[in-house]
Amino acid sequence: MKTISAKSENGDFDKFTNFMRRLVAVPHSEIKAKLHAEKIAKKRKAKPSASRDSGAKS
């Protein structure tokens, strides 16, 4: 039976801790700006072109 060493457990915990520190360190304003940019990009894609939206019913 193989046991997991305490060293590998600490290594995994340290990796997780470091990841969470970097994640939490991102400023809210930066996240909000990126979300706003994505929202604008999606609106541009969703708009139908004038040639397709003639208003005529078939």
C-alpha positions in Angstrom: 0.0 0.0 0.0 1.4 3.3 -1.1 1.1 6.3 1.2 1.0 10.0 0.0 3.9 11.9 1.5 3.2 15.2 3.4 5.6 16.9 1.0 3.3 16.3 -2.0 0.2 17.4 -0.1 1.9 20.7 1.0 3.0 21.2 -2.6 -0.6 20.9 -3.9 -1.9 23.1 -1.2 0.8 25.7 -2.0 -0.1 25.6 -5.7 -3.7 26.2 -4.8 -2.9 29.0 -2.4 -0.7 30.7 -4.9 -3.4 30.4 -7.6 -6.1 31.8 -5.3 -3.8 34.7 -4.3 -3.3 35.6 -8.0 -7.0 35.3 -8.7 -8.1 37.5 -5.8 -5.4 40.1 -6.7 -7.2 41.0 -10.0 -8.8 44.4 -9.6 -12.6 44.6 -9.9 -12.3 47.4 -12.4 -10.2 45.2 -14.7 -12.8 42.4 -14.6 -15.7 44.8 -15.2 -13.9 46.4 -18.2 -13.4 43.0 -19.8 -17.0 42.0 -19.3 -18.2 45.3 -20.7 -16.0 44.8 -23.8 -17.4 41.3 -24.3 -20.9 42.6 -24.0 -20.3 45.2 -26.7 -18.7 42.7 -29.0 -21.7 40.4 -28.6 -24.2 43.2 -29.4 -22.3 44.0 -32.6 -22.4 40.3 -33.7 -26.2 40.0 -32.9 -27.3 43.0 -35.0 -28.8 41.9 -38.3 -27.4 43.6 -41.4 -29.6 46.1 -43.2 -29.8 43.9 -46.4 -31.3 41.0 -44.5 -33.8 43.1 -42.5 -35.8 44.5 -45.3 -39.1 44.5 -43.4 -40.9 42.7 -46.2 -42.9 39.6 -45.3 -42.9 36.6 -47.6 
